[in-house]
């Protein structure tokens, strides 16, 4: 089994548990070049809001989309967009990635800007 398949298996377990709880989830995905965050409703079918390091104006604030500063900025953006929709509580879905580095920075920035999980 390669790394990608192991990560996907870990993410399925997390998503199954969050689905049982019926919670809105903050789903994070990272690549070598960028980081993405989406807030998905409890049924798992609709994306309520999203933020990523590919958005317009992002390059002006941060040169790279693949560092901790970029992850903090994406966390801040997604938290602000969630606040506009009236969302306070979400479940954090790290998609099988380790809670370390960019994923941790995104989560902490989202918490600092008002999301609870």
C-alpha positions in Angstrom: 0.0 0.0 0.0 1.4 3.4 -0.9 1.2 6.6 1.1 -1.7 8.0 -0.9 -3.9 5.0 -0.3 -3.1 5.0 3.4 -4.0 8.7 3.6 -7.3 8.1 1.8 -8.2 5.2 4.2 -7.5 7.4 7.2 -9.7 10.1 5.7 -12.6 7.7 5.2 -12.6 6.8 8.9 -12.7 10.5 9.9 -15.5 11.4 7.4 -17.6 8.4 8.5 -17.4 9.6 12.1 -18.2 13.2 11.2 -21.1 11.9 9.1 -22.5 9.9 12.1 -22.4 13.1 14.1 -24.2 15.1 11.4 -21.8 18.0 11.7 -20.7 20.7 9.3 -17.1 20.0 8.4 -14.0 22.1 7.6 -12.2 19.9 5.1 -8.5 20.6 4.3 -6.5 19.4 1.4 -2.9 20.2 0.7 -0.6 19.6 -2.2 3.1 20.4 -2.7 2.1 23.8 -4.2 -1.1 24.9 -2.6 -3.5 24.4 0.3 -7.3 24.3 0.1 -10.1 24.5 2.7 -13.8 24.0 2.3 -16.8 24.1 4.6 -19.2 21.3 3.7 -22.7 20.9 5.0 -23.8 18.0 7.2 -25.2 15.9 4.3 -21.8 16.1 2.6 -23.3 17.2 -0.7 -22.9 21.0 -0.8 -19.8 23.2 -0.3 -21.0 26.2 1.7 -17.8 28.2 1.3 -14.2 27.7 0.4 -10.8 29.3 0.4 -7.5 28.4 -1.1 -4.0 29.7 -2.0 -5.2 30.0 -5.6 -7.7 32.8 -5.0 -7.4 36.2 -6.6 -5.2 38.6 -4.7 -3.5 35.9 -2.8 -0.2 36.2 -4.6 -0.1 39.9 -3.5 -0.2 39.0 0.1 2.0 35.9 0.0 4.5 34.8 -2.6 4.1 31.1 -2.1 1.0 29.0 -1.7 2.9 26.2 0.0 4.2 27.5 3.3 2.9 28.0 6.8 2.1 31.7 6.2 -0.1 30.8 3.3 -1.9 28.2 5.4 -2.6 30.8 8.1 -3.9 33.2 5.5 -6.2 30.5 4.0 -7.4 29.6 7.6 -8.2 33.3 8.2 -10.1 33.6 4.9 -12.2 30.5 5.4 -13.1 31.6 9.0 -14.2 35.0 7.8 -16.3 33.6 5.1 -17.9 31.2 7.5 -18.7 34.0 9.9 -20.5 35.8 7.1 -22.7 32.8 6.6 -23.4 32.6 10.4 -21.4 29.4 11.0 -19.5 29.1 14.3 -19.1 25.4 15.0 -17.5 23.0 12.5 -15.8 19.6 12.7 -12.2 19.6 11.5 -11.5 17.1 8.7 -7.8 16.9 8.0 -8.3 14.4 5.2 -5.8 11.9 6.5 -3.0 14.4 6.7 -0.9 14.7 9.9 -2.0 17.5 12.2 1.4 19.2 11.8 2.9 22.1 9.8 0.5 23.6 7.3 -2.6 21.7 8.4 -2.0 22.8 12.0 -1.3 26.4 11.0 -4.6 26.5 9.0 -6.6 25.1 11.9 -5.1 27.5 14.5 -5.7 30.5 12.2 -9.3 29.4 11.8 -9.7 29.1 15.5 -8.2 32.5 16.2 -10.7 34.1 13.8 -13.8 32.6 15.4 -14.4 29.0 14.3 -14.9 26.5 17.0 -13.9 22.8 16.6 
